Amino acid sequence: ADAAGCGTSGRAAASAERFGVYHHPAIMSMHLRELIREVRSCKTAADERAAVAKELALIRTALKGKSGDAAAYRHRNVAKLLFVHMLGYPTHFAQVECINLAASPKFAEKRIGYLALLLLLDERVEVLTLVTNTLQTDLHHMNQFVVGLALTALGNIASAEMARTLAPEVDRHLRNSNPYIRKKAALCAVRLIDRVPDLIEDFLPRVASILTDHNHAVLLAGVTLVQEIVRIDGASGRFTKRFKALIPALVKILRKLVVAGFAPEFDVGGITDPFLQARVLRLLRVLGAGDAEASEQMSDILAQVATKTDTSKNVGNAIMYECVCTIMAIEAEKGLRVLAINKLGRFLAHKDNNIRYVALATLLTVVRADKPSVLRQKPTIVACLRDTDVSIRVRAMELVYALIDGDNVRELTQEVLNYLATAPEDGRTDVCSKIASIVERFATSPLWQVTTLIRMLQLAGDAAPAEAVALLPALVSQTPALHGFAAHRLCAVLEEGNTLSETQLPLVDIAVWVTGEYADLLLAPHTGEGAADLEALSLNAARPQAAVVDALAQTLRLHCASSRTRAIVLSALLKLTTRLTEEAQLARVRTLLSSYSTSLDVELQQRSIEFAALASPAYADLRERVLEAMPAIEDVRGRMEGDDVVEEAMASYELGSA
């Protein structure tokens, strides 16, 4: 019976082990795969928290156990802690256990211990000082993989104190005959000099030998180390100047990669070791910046990379991008720059939106350095303004704005206006600011300026910023030759009536002001500047006085009109009393002025009563002086921050200005 009982319990234990449950009191827990399965099967967050809390309690019990079985399963419990940590639950109670596991003589346990150190600890944790001795011991280990684990851990969690203590060991491994260890040591050195820049002097003698290594992994780590030293060196340039002597070695590395035949070990999409190529190109970019002699040494190989790299796949596009960025960053000759920009132009025609976006962003950074070359890609860039991808359109808009000059301002501004019609809502304000800036910087003609601003306000509506809105009435008032054109063109806006929406109120306010100020010019066809444009739009006919009053009366009753808009209409109606001559229309104007004398809006009521009094025959002599043509509005660009030039212009209508 005892034997049978023992057999039964043995079979039960084996079955439990097979299903992932340990029944030893000190290590009662489940396999990692079972824990993952249980967490994934939880229906709610509460179920997940309960499952994790239960497992963490069992892991705590197991870690406290002193038996041999508890020690045997220690690395499994730490592996489960890593999974729980990735879920976002606290696992700090096991930090010391991770350190103990890393010191284990067994490689399987040591590997999990170091992995746990990387994830659960950082340089700010006090217990990290306990790891220094373990790292120093493992850096002398005979097994290359144990040394690699120690170097990887040191390269991720090293503090300044650890860096100073273990730097000699890392320097020793930079001279190791094993390329695997040399690579790990070079990457570890990147972390050490970042924490303690003074260590650069210690590692500097090894850099030249690393860059002549035949192993690609070591070369990649070495170039990364040099990049970090140059970054830390910054503006001082003390070490960067010394690295310029390494340019021939870097050029040699790059030439071997470019002209090398097919190498299965390093080939990625038909490109030999693109990761190393990209790193070398980035380093050359830094070393050649602002140095004509250094740039000349690398010009030939950059031309080779640009012409021989196959861009039919993404990996080739990545190398081409790095090459173009390097050419534009160094003191390259004009022909090489043109070649680089032409390559970016080909990117713009690519079907992949990501590549086109990168090309636009890169062209935007180089447009100041070589604007004529970028202008050769103008048709392709303009075509991007009509792309279906909004991010492409936004980036193309920024590039088009940077390309505008006195020769192409009319053509490209029209393209910007076309883009404004389809621009995202949150980007229209910025586009309007750019258009206003273009109008001010490139004043090809006042007529073009006024026409462009009117079109901008029609498309953007209330998305236009105050500065851009203020520019239109200022330009109109400053150009007497365009008073008639502006009056006819903007009065037509008011005649659209109920088709106007609330978003069009900024333009409506300006149209009301112009109609009231220059109403006498509406009574005859405009024959001055802009007459042809008005004829093309069928807007140049002389308007009866009744039509002028109708336009303002219709705006006064507009369903979307604000109190501010109605106040401006009342001011414009008052202006009509000195611009019109028909008694019937003057009577209508006086009636409209009195219509808000009982309004609940105090501003409208005050204007209505005072303006109606001023419009009466008793004040005929005073009215002519008060309502005479207002002077030109001063330049408002850059001054308007919340102020409104239209409202400022309306000040001439106030009785107090008499």
C-alpha positions as CSV (number, residue, x, y, z in Angstrom):
1,A,0.0,0.0,0.0
2,D,2.8,2.4,0.9
3,A,4.5,1.5,-2.4
4,A,1.3,2.1,-4.3
5,G,0.7,5.4,-2.4
6,C,4.2,6.5,-3.3
7,G,3.6,5.6,-6.9
8,T,0.3,7.5,-7.0
9,S,1.9,10.6,-5.4
10,G,4.8,10.4,-7.9
11,R,2.4,10.3,-10.8
12,A,0.4,13.2,-9.4
13,A,3.6,15.3,-9.0
14,A,4.7,14.5,-12.6
15,S,1.2,15.4,-13.9
16,A,1.3,18.7,-11.9
17,E,4.8,19.5,-13.3
18,R,3.5,18.8,-16.8
19,F,0.6,21.2,-16.4
20,G,2.9,23.9,-14.9
21,V,2.2,23.8,-11.2
22,Y,4.8,23.2,-8.5
23,H,3.5,21.8,-5.2
24,H,6.6,22.3,-3.0
25,P,5.5,24.7,-0.2
26,A,8.4,27.0,-0.9
27,I,8.1,27.2,-4.6
28,M,4.4,26.7,-5.3
29,S,3.9,28.6,-8.5
30,M,3.4,28.0,-12.3
31,H,5.5,28.1,-15.4
32,L,6.0,31.4,-17.2
33,R,4.0,30.2,-20.2
34,E,1.1,29.3,-17.8
35,L,1.2,32.7,-16.2
36,I,1.1,34.4,-19.6
37,R,-1.8,32.2,-20.6
38,E,-3.7,33.0,-17.4
39,V,-3.1,36.8,-17.7
40,R,-4.3,36.8,-21.3
41,S,-7.4,34.9,-20.4
42,C,-8.5,37.5,-17.9
43,K,-11.7,39.3,-18.9
44,T,-11.3,42.4,-16.9
45,A,-8.5,44.5,-15.4
46,A,-9.6,43.4,-11.9
47,D,-9.1,39.7,-12.8
48,E,-5.7,40.5,-14.2
49,R,-4.7,42.3,-11.0
50,A,-5.9,39.4,-8.9
51,A,-4.0,36.9,-10.9
52,V,-0.8,38.9,-10.8
53,A,-1.1,39.6,-7.1
54,K,-1.6,35.9,-6.3
55,E,1.5,35.0,-8.4
56,L,3.6,37.7,-6.9
57,A,2.7,36.4,-3.4
58,L,3.8,32.9,-4.4
59,I,7.1,34.3,-5.9
60,R,7.8,36.2,-2.7
61,T,7.4,33.0,-0.8
62,A,9.6,31.1,-3.2
63,L,12.4,33.7,-3.1
64,K,12.5,33.5,0.7
65,G,12.9,29.8,0.6
66,K,16.3,28.4,1.5
67,S,15.9,24.8,0.2
68,G,17.8,23.5,-2.8
69,D,14.5,23.2,-4.8
70,A,13.8,26.9,-4.2
71,A,17.2,27.8,-5.5
72,A,16.7,25.6,-8.6
73,Y,13.6,27.5,-9.6
74,R,14.9,30.9,-8.8
75,H,15.7,32.0,-12.3
76,R,12.2,30.9,-13.4
77,N,10.6,33.1,-10.8
78,V,12.8,36.1,-11.9
79,A,11.7,35.5,-15.5
80,K,8.1,35.7,-14.4
81,L,8.9,38.9,-12.6
82,L,10.2,40.4,-15.8
83,F,6.9,39.6,-17.5
84,V,5.0,41.1,-14.6
85,H,7.2,44.2,-14.7
86,M,6.4,44.7,-18.4
87,L,2.7,44.6,-17.5
88,G,3.4,47.6,-15.2
89,Y,3.3,46.1,-11.8
90,P,5.9,46.8,-9.1
91,T,8.7,44.3,-8.8
92,H,11.3,46.3,-6.8
93,F,11.2,43.7,-4.0
94,A,13.3,41.3,-6.2
95,Q,16.2,43.7,-7.0
96,V,18.6,42.0,-4.6
97,E,17.6,38.6,-6.0
98,C,18.5,39.8,-9.5
99,I,21.9,40.7,-8.2
100,N,22.4,37.3,-6.6
101,L,21.2,35.6,-9.7
102,A,23.7,37.6,-11.9
103,A,26.5,36.3,-9.5
104,S,25.5,32.7,-10.0
105,P,28.1,30.4,-11.6
106,K,25.5,28.8,-13.9
107,F,25.2,30.5,-17.3
108,A,21.4,30.1,-17.5
109,E,20.8,31.8,-14.2
110,K,23.5,34.5,-14.9
111,R,21.8,35.3,-18.2
112,I,18.4,35.8,-16.5
113,G,20.0,37.8,-13.7
114,Y,21.7,40.2,-16.1
115,L,18.5,40.6,-18.1
116,A,16.7,41.4,-14.9
117,L,19.3,44.0,-13.9
118,L,18.8,45.8,-17.2
119,L,15.0,46.0,-16.8
120,L,14.5,46.3,-13.1
121,L,17.4,48.5,-12.1
122,D,18.9,51.8,-13.3
123,E,21.8,53.9,-12.2
124,R,19.8,55.7,-9.5
125,V,19.1,52.5,-7.5
126,E,21.3,52.3,-4.4
127,V,21.7,48.5,-4.5
128,L,23.4,48.9,-7.9
129,T,26.8,49.4,-6.1
130,L,26.5,45.7,-5.1
131,V,26.8,44.8,-8.8
132,T,30.3,46.3,-9.3
133,N,32.1,43.3,-7.9
134,T,30.1,40.8,-9.9
135,L,30.8,42.8,-13.1
136,Q,34.5,43.0,-12.4
137,T,34.6,39.2,-11.8
138,D,32.7,38.4,-15.0
139,L,34.9,40.8,-17.0
140,H,37.8,38.4,-16.3
141,H,35.8,35.2,-17.1
142,M,37.1,32.8,-19.6
143,N,33.7,32.4,-21.4
144,Q,33.3,35.1,-24.0
145,F,29.5,35.1,-23.6
146,V,29.8,35.8,-19.8
147,V,32.1,38.7,-20.6
148,G,29.6,39.8,-23.2
149,L,26.8,39.8,-20.6
150,A,28.9,41.9,-18.2
151,L,29.8,44.4,-20.9
152,T,26.2,44.7,-22.1
153,A,24.9,45.2,-18.5
154,L,27.6,47.8,-17.8
155,G,26.8,49.6,-21.1
156,N,23.2,50.0,-20.0
157,I,23.2,50.7,-16.2
158,A,26.6,52.1,-15.5
159,S,26.7,55.0,-13.1
160,A,29.5,57.5,-13.0
161,E,31.2,55.7,-10.1
162,M,31.0,52.3,-11.8
163,A,32.3,53.9,-15.0
164,R,35.4,55.2,-13.3
165,T,36.0,51.8,-11.5
166,L,35.5,49.5,-14.5
167,A,36.9,51.7,-17.3
168,P,40.3,50.0,-17.3
169,E,38.6,46.6,-17.8
170,V,36.7,47.9,-20.8
171,D,39.8,49.5,-22.2
172,R,41.6,46.1,-21.9
173,H,38.8,44.4,-23.8
174,L,39.0,46.9,-26.6
175,R,42.4,45.2,-27.3
176,N,40.9,41.7,-27.0
177,S,41.6,39.3,-29.9
178,N,38.0,38.2,-30.0
179,P,35.9,40.5,-32.3
180,Y,32.7,39.7,-30.3
181,I,34.2,41.1,-27.1
182,R,35.8,44.1,-28.9
183,K,32.4,45.0,-30.3
184,K,30.8,44.7,-26.9
185,A,33.6,46.8,-25.3
186,A,33.2,49.6,-27.8
187,L,29.5,49.8,-27.2
188,C,30.1,49.8,-23.5
189,A,32.6,52.6,-23.8
190,V,29.8,54.8,-25.4
191,R,27.9,54.7,-22.1
192,L,31.0,55.2,-20.0
193,I,32.1,58.4,-21.8
194,D,28.6,59.7,-21.7
195,R,28.6,59.4,-17.9
196,V,32.2,60.5,-17.4
197,P,33.5,62.6,-20.4
198,D,36.9,62.7,-18.8
199,L,37.3,59.0,-19.8
200,I,37.5,60.0,-23.5
201,E,41.3,60.5,-23.2
202,D,41.6,56.9,-21.9
203,F,39.8,55.4,-24.9
204,L,41.1,57.7,-27.6
205,P,44.2,55.7,-28.4
206,R,42.0,52.6,-29.3
207,V,39.8,54.4,-31.7
208,A,42.2,54.4,-34.7
209,S,42.8,50.6,-34.3
210,I,39.0,49.9,-34.1
211,L,38.4,51.8,-37.4
212,T,40.9,49.5,-39.2
213,D,39.3,46.3,-37.9
214,H,38.2,43.8,-40.5
215,N,35.1,42.8,-38.6
216,H,32.0,44.8,-39.6
217,A,30.4,44.6,-36.2
218,V,33.5,46.0,-34.6
219,L,33.6,48.7,-37.2
220,L,30.0,49.6,-36.6
221,A,30.6,49.8,-32.8
222,G,33.8,51.9,-33.4
223,V,32.1,54.4,-35.6
224,T,29.3,54.7,-33.0
225,L,31.9,55.4,-30.3
226,V,33.5,58.1,-32.5
227,Q,30.1,59.7,-33.1
228,E,29.5,59.9,-29.3
229,I,32.9,61.4,-28.7
230,V,32.2,64.1,-31.3
231,R,28.8,64.8,-29.8
232,I,30.2,65.2,-26.3
233,D,33.0,67.3,-27.7
234,G,30.4,69.8,-29.0
235,A,31.5,73.3,-30.0
236,S,35.0,73.0,-28.5
237,G,36.1,70.7,-31.3
238,R,39.2,69.5,-29.4
239,F,38.7,65.8,-30.3
240,T,36.8,66.4,-33.5
241,K,39.9,68.1,-35.1
242,R,41.9,65.0,-34.2
243,F,39.3,62.7,-35.8
244,K,39.6,64.5,-39.2
245,A,42.8,62.5,-39.7
246,L,40.6,59.4,-39.7
247,I,38.6,60.6,-42.8
248,P,40.8,58.6,-45.2
249,A,40.1,55.4,-43.2
250,L,36.4,56.2,-43.2
251,V,36.4,56.8,-46.9
252,K,38.2,53.5,-47.4
253,I,35.6,51.7,-45.4
254,L,32.8,53.2,-47.4
255,R,34.4,52.5,-50.7
256,K,34.9,48.9,-49.8
257,L,31.2,48.6,-49.0
258,V,30.0,50.4,-52.2
259,V,32.2,48.6,-54.7
260,A,32.0,45.2,-52.9
261,G,30.3,42.4,-54.7
262,F,27.5,40.3,-53.2
263,A,28.3,39.3,-49.6
264,P,25.5,37.0,-48.2
265,E,26.7,37.7,-44.6
266,F,26.1,41.4,-44.9
267,D,23.7,41.9,-47.7
268,V,20.4,43.6,-47.0
269,G,18.1,44.2,-50.0
270,G,21.1,44.2,-52.4
271,I,23.1,46.7,-50.3
272,T,26.2,45.6,-48.5
273,D,25.9,46.3,-44.7
274,P,23.6,49.4,-44.9
275,F,23.8,49.9,-41.2
276,L,27.6,50.5,-41.3
277,Q,27.2,52.7,-44.4
278,A,24.7,54.9,-42.7
279,R,26.8,55.3,-39.6
280,V,29.9,56.2,-41.7
281,L,28.0,58.7,-43.7
282,R,26.6,60.4,-40.6
283,L,30.1,60.6,-39.1
284,L,31.5,62.1,-42.4
285,R,28.7,64.6,-42.2
286,V,29.9,65.9,-38.9
287,L,33.6,65.8,-39.7
288,G,33.2,67.7,-43.1
289,A,30.9,70.4,-41.8
290,G,32.5,73.8,-42.3
291,D,35.8,72.3,-43.5
292,A,36.6,72.6,-47.2
293,E,39.7,70.4,-47.1
294,A,37.9,67.6,-45.3
295,S,34.9,67.9,-47.6
296,E,37.1,67.5,-50.6
297,Q,38.5,64.3,-49.3
298,M,35.1,62.7,-49.1
299,S,33.5,64.3,-52.2
300,D,34.4,61.4,-54.6
301,I,33.1,58.6,-52.4
302,L,29.9,60.6,-51.8
303,A,29.4,60.9,-55.5
304,Q,29.9,57.2,-55.9
305,V,27.4,56.4,-53.2
306,A,24.8,58.8,-54.8
307,T,25.2,57.3,-58.3
308,K,25.7,53.6,-57.5
309,T,23.2,53.0,-54.8
310,D,20.1,51.1,-55.9
311,T,17.0,52.9,-54.8
312,S,14.5,50.4,-55.9
313,K,14.1,49.2,-52.3
314,N,13.8,51.0,-49.0
315,V,17.2,50.1,-47.8
316,G,18.7,51.8,-50.8
317,N,16.5,54.9,-50.2
318,A,17.8,55.0,-46.6
319,I,21.4,55.1,-47.8
320,M,20.6,57.7,-50.5
321,Y,18.9,59.9,-47.9
322,E,22.0,59.7,-45.6
323,C,24.2,60.5,-48.5
324,V,22.2,63.5,-49.6
325,C,22.1,64.9,-46.0
326,T,25.9,64.5,-45.8
327,I,26.4,66.3,-49.2
328,M,24.2,69.2,-48.1
329,A,25.9,69.4,-44.7
330,I,29.5,69.6,-45.9
331,E,31.3,72.2,-48.0
332,A,30.5,70.3,-51.2
333,E,31.0,71.7,-54.7
334,K,28.0,72.9,-56.6
335,G,27.8,70.0,-59.0
336,L,27.6,67.5,-56.1
337,R,24.9,69.6,-54.4
338,V,22.8,69.6,-57.6
339,L,23.2,65.8,-57.9
340,A,21.9,65.5,-54.3
341,I,18.9,67.7,-54.9
342,N,18.1,65.9,-58.1
343,K,18.1,62.6,-56.1
344,L,15.6,64.2,-53.6
345,G,13.5,65.2,-56.6
346,R,13.3,61.6,-57.6
347,F,12.1,60.8,-54.1
348,L,9.2,63.2,-54.6
349,A,8.0,61.1,-57.4
350,H,8.1,57.9,-55.3
351,K,4.8,56.1,-54.6
352,D,5.7,55.6,-51.0
353,N,4.4,58.6,-49.0
354,N,7.0,58.2,-46.3
355,I,9.8,58.7,-48.8
356,R,8.1,61.7,-50.3
357,Y,7.6,63.2,-46.9
358,V,11.3,62.7,-46.0
359,A,12.3,64.3,-49.4
360,L,10.1,67.4,-48.7
361,A,11.5,67.8,-45.2
362,T,15.0,67.5,-46.5
363,L,14.5,70.0,-49.3
364,L,13.1,72.4,-46.7
365,T,16.3,72.2,-44.8
366,V,18.5,72.8,-47.8
367,V,16.5,75.5,-49.6
368,R,18.4,78.3,-48.0
369,A,21.7,76.8,-49.0
370,D,20.9,76.2,-52.7
371,K,17.5,77.7,-53.6
372,P,18.0,77.7,-57.4
373,S,18.7,74.0,-57.5
374,V,15.6,73.3,-55.4
375,L,13.5,75.5,-57.7
376,R,14.2,73.0,-60.5
377,Q,11.9,70.6,-58.6
378,K,9.1,73.2,-58.5
379,P,6.6,71.3,-60.6
380,T,6.9,68.2,-58.5
381,I,6.7,70.2,-55.3
382,V,3.6,72.0,-56.4
383,A,2.0,68.7,-57.4
384,C,2.5,67.6,-53.8
385,L,0.1,70.4,-52.7
386,R,-2.7,68.4,-54.3
387,D,-1.7,65.0,-52.7
388,T,-4.4,63.0,-50.9
389,D,-2.1,62.7,-47.8
390,V,-2.6,65.7,-45.6
391,S,0.9,65.4,-44.1
392,I,2.4,65.6,-47.6
393,R,0.3,68.7,-48.4
394,V,1.3,70.5,-45.2
395,R,5.0,69.8,-45.7
396,A,4.8,70.8,-49.4
397,M,3.1,74.0,-48.4
398,E,6.0,74.9,-46.1
399,L,8.5,74.3,-48.9
400,V,6.5,76.3,-51.5
401,Y,6.4,79.2,-49.0
402,A,10.2,79.0,-48.7
403,L,10.6,79.0,-52.5
404,I,8.6,82.1,-53.2
405,D,10.6,85.1,-54.5
406,G,9.9,88.1,-56.7
407,D,10.0,86.1,-59.9
408,N,7.5,83.4,-59.0
409,V,5.4,85.1,-56.3
410,R,2.2,85.3,-58.4
411,E,2.3,81.7,-59.6
412,L,3.2,80.2,-56.3
413,T,0.8,82.4,-54.3
414,Q,-2.0,81.1,-56.5
415,E,-1.0,77.6,-55.6
416,V,-1.0,78.5,-51.9
417,L,-4.5,79.9,-52.3
418,N,-5.6,76.7,-54.0
419,Y,-4.1,74.7,-51.1
420,L,-5.9,77.0,-48.6
421,A,-9.3,75.7,-49.9
422,T,-8.4,72.1,-48.9
423,A,-6.1,72.9,-45.9
424,P,-7.0,71.2,-42.5
425,E,-9.0,73.4,-40.2
426,D,-6.2,73.6,-37.6
427,G,-3.7,74.7,-40.3
428,R,-5.6,77.5,-42.0
429,T,-4.5,80.2,-39.6
430,D,-0.9,79.5,-40.3
431,V,-1.5,79.5,-44.1
432,C,-3.3,82.9,-43.9
433,S,-0.3,84.3,-41.9
434,K,2.0,83.1,-44.7
435,I,-0.2,84.7,-47.4
436,A,-0.3,88.0,-45.6
437,S,3.5,87.9,-45.2
438,I,3.9,87.2,-49.0
439,V,1.6,90.1,-49.8
440,E,3.7,92.4,-47.7
441,R,7.1,91.2,-48.8
442,F,6.4,91.0,-52.5
443,A,4.3,94.0,-53.4
444,T,4.2,93.3,-57.2
445,S,1.2,95.7,-57.5
446,P,-1.5,97.0,-55.1
447,L,-4.2,95.5,-57.2
448,W,-2.6,92.0,-56.9
449,Q,-2.2,92.5,-53.1
450,V,-5.9,93.5,-52.6
451,T,-7.2,90.7,-54.9
452,T,-5.1,88.1,-53.1
453,L,-6.3,89.2,-49.6
454,I,-9.9,89.2,-50.7
455,R,-9.6,85.7,-52.1
456,M,-7.8,84.6,-48.9
457,L,-10.6,85.8,-46.7
458,Q,-13.2,84.2,-48.9
459,L,-11.5,80.8,-48.5
460,A,-10.4,81.0,-44.9
461,G,-13.2,83.0,-43.3
462,D,-12.8,83.5,-39.6
463,A,-9.7,81.2,-39.6
464,A,-7.6,84.2,-40.8
465,P,-5.7,85.9,-37.9
466,A,-6.3,89.5,-37.0
467,E,-3.1,90.7,-38.5
468,A,-4.0,89.2,-41.9
469,V,-7.6,90.6,-41.8
470,A,-6.3,94.1,-40.8
471,L,-4.0,94.3,-43.8
472,L,-6.8,94.5,-46.4
473,P,-8.5,97.7,-45.2
474,A,-5.1,99.3,-44.7
475,L,-4.0,98.5,-48.2
476,V,-7.3,99.8,-49.7
477,S,-7.2,103.1,-47.8
478,Q,-3.6,103.6,-48.7
479,T,-4.2,103.2,-52.5
480,P,-6.7,105.8,-53.8
481,A,-6.5,104.3,-57.3
482,L,-8.1,101.1,-56.0
483,H,-11.0,102.7,-54.0
484,G,-13.4,102.1,-56.9
485,F,-12.2,98.6,-57.5
486,A,-12.5,97.6,-53.9
487,A,-15.9,99.2,-53.6
488,H,-17.4,97.2,-56.6
489,R,-15.6,94.0,-55.6
490,L,-16.6,94.0,-52.0
491,C,-20.1,95.3,-52.5
492,A,-20.8,92.2,-54.5
493,V,-19.9,90.2,-51.4
494,L,-22.7,91.9,-49.5
495,E,-25.2,91.3,-52.3
496,E,-24.8,87.5,-51.9
497,G,-27.1,88.0,-48.9
498,N,-28.2,84.9,-47.0
499,T,-25.7,82.7,-48.8
500,L,-23.1,84.2,-46.4
501,S,-22.2,82.2,-43.3
502,E,-20.9,83.1,-39.9
503,T,-17.4,82.2,-40.9
504,Q,-17.4,85.0,-43.5
505,L,-18.0,87.8,-41.0
506,P,-14.4,89.2,-41.1
507,L,-14.8,89.7,-44.9
508,V,-18.3,91.1,-44.4
509,D,-17.1,93.6,-41.9
510,I,-14.5,94.9,-44.3
511,A,-17.0,94.9,-47.2
512,V,-19.5,97.0,-45.2
513,W,-16.7,99.5,-44.2
514,V,-15.6,99.9,-47.9
515,T,-19.1,100.2,-49.2
516,G,-20.0,103.0,-46.7
517,E,-16.7,104.8,-47.2
518,Y,-16.6,104.7,-51.0
519,A,-20.3,104.4,-51.8
520,D,-20.2,107.4,-54.2
521,L,-17.8,105.3,-56.4
522,L,-20.4,102.6,-56.8
523,L,-22.7,104.9,-58.6
524,A,-20.6,104.8,-61.8
525,P,-18.5,102.1,-63.5
526,H,-14.9,101.8,-62.4
527,T,-12.5,102.9,-65.1
528,G,-9.2,102.8,-63.2
529,E,-6.9,100.1,-62.2
530,G,-8.6,96.7,-62.0
531,A,-11.4,97.6,-64.3
532,A,-10.6,94.6,-66.5
533,D,-10.8,92.2,-63.6
534,L,-14.2,93.6,-62.6
535,E,-15.4,93.3,-66.2
536,A,-14.3,89.6,-66.2
537,L,-16.4,89.1,-63.1
538,S,-19.4,91.1,-64.4
539,L,-19.1,93.4,-61.4
540,N,-18.3,96.7,-63.0
541,A,-21.8,98.0,-63.7
542,A,-23.0,101.2,-62.1
543,R,-25.2,100.5,-59.1
544,P,-28.4,102.5,-58.4
545,Q,-28.4,104.2,-55.1
546,A,-31.2,101.9,-54.0
547,A,-29.0,98.9,-54.6
548,V,-26.3,100.3,-52.3
549,V,-28.8,100.8,-49.6
550,D,-30.3,97.4,-50.2
551,A,-26.9,95.7,-49.8
552,L,-26.4,97.3,-46.4
553,A,-30.0,96.7,-45.3
554,Q,-29.7,93.1,-46.3
555,T,-26.5,92.8,-44.2
556,L,-28.2,94.4,-41.2
557,R,-30.9,91.7,-41.3
558,L,-28.4,88.9,-42.0
559,H,-29.2,85.9,-39.8
560,C,-25.6,85.3,-38.8
561,A,-24.6,88.9,-38.3
562,S,-23.0,89.7,-34.9
563,S,-23.6,92.8,-32.9
564,R,-20.3,94.1,-34.0
565,T,-21.2,93.6,-37.7
566,R,-24.5,95.4,-37.2
567,A,-22.7,98.3,-35.4
568,I,-20.4,98.6,-38.5
569,V,-23.4,98.6,-40.8
570,L,-25.0,101.4,-38.8
571,S,-21.8,103.4,-39.2
572,A,-21.7,102.7,-43.0
573,L,-25.4,103.8,-43.3
574,L,-24.5,107.1,-41.6
575,K,-21.8,107.6,-44.2
576,L,-24.4,107.1,-47.0
577,T,-26.1,110.3,-45.8
578,T,-23.2,112.3,-47.4
579,R,-22.6,110.0,-50.3
580,L,-26.1,109.6,-51.7
581,T,-28.4,112.3,-53.2
582,E,-31.8,110.7,-53.8
583,E,-34.2,111.9,-51.1
584,A,-36.1,108.6,-51.1
585,Q,-32.9,106.6,-50.3
586,L,-31.8,109.1,-47.7
587,A,-35.2,108.6,-46.0
588,R,-34.7,104.8,-46.1
589,V,-31.3,105.3,-44.5
590,R,-32.7,107.4,-41.7
591,T,-35.4,104.7,-41.1
592,L,-32.7,102.0,-40.9
593,L,-30.6,104.1,-38.5
594,S,-33.5,104.4,-36.1
595,S,-34.4,100.7,-36.2
596,Y,-32.2,99.9,-33.3
597,S,-33.2,102.7,-31.0
598,T,-34.9,100.3,-28.7
599,S,-32.4,97.5,-29.0
600,L,-31.4,95.6,-25.8
601,D,-27.8,95.9,-27.0
602,V,-26.5,99.1,-25.5
603,E,-23.9,99.7,-28.2
604,L,-26.4,99.3,-31.0
605,Q,-29.0,101.4,-29.2
606,Q,-26.5,104.3,-28.6
607,R,-25.3,104.2,-32.2
608,S,-28.8,104.1,-33.5
609,I,-30.0,107.1,-31.5
610,E,-26.9,109.3,-32.0
611,F,-26.6,108.5,-35.7
612,A,-30.3,109.1,-36.4
613,A,-29.9,112.5,-34.7
614,L,-26.8,113.3,-36.8
615,A,-28.6,112.3,-40.0
616,S,-31.5,114.7,-39.4
617,P,-31.5,118.0,-41.4
618,A,-30.7,120.0,-38.3
619,Y,-27.1,118.7,-38.4
620,A,-26.5,119.0,-42.1
621,D,-23.5,121.4,-41.8
622,L,-21.9,119.4,-39.0
623,R,-22.6,116.1,-40.8
624,E,-20.4,117.0,-43.8
625,R,-17.4,117.7,-41.6
626,V,-17.9,114.6,-39.3
627,L,-18.4,112.2,-42.2
628,E,-15.7,113.3,-44.6
629,A,-13.4,110.7,-46.2
630,M,-11.1,109.3,-43.6
631,P,-7.3,109.4,-44.0
632,A,-5.2,106.4,-45.0
633,I,-4.8,103.8,-42.3
634,E,-1.2,103.5,-41.1
635,D,0.7,100.3,-41.6
636,V,-0.7,97.7,-39.2
637,R,1.5,94.7,-39.9
638,G,3.1,93.4,-36.7
639,R,1.2,95.9,-34.5
640,M,-2.2,94.2,-34.4
641,E,-2.5,91.9,-31.4
642,G,-6.1,91.6,-30.7
643,D,-6.8,95.2,-32.0
644,D,-9.0,95.5,-35.1
645,V,-8.1,97.9,-37.8
646,V,-11.7,97.8,-39.1
647,E,-12.9,98.8,-35.7
648,E,-10.2,101.5,-35.6
649,A,-11.4,102.8,-38.9
650,M,-14.9,102.9,-37.6
651,A,-13.7,105.4,-35.0
652,S,-14.2,108.1,-37.6
653,Y,-17.9,107.4,-37.5
654,E,-18.2,108.2,-33.8
655,L,-19.7,111.6,-32.8
656,G,-16.8,112.1,-30.4
657,S,-14.4,112.4,-33.4
658,A,-16.1,115.6,-34.5
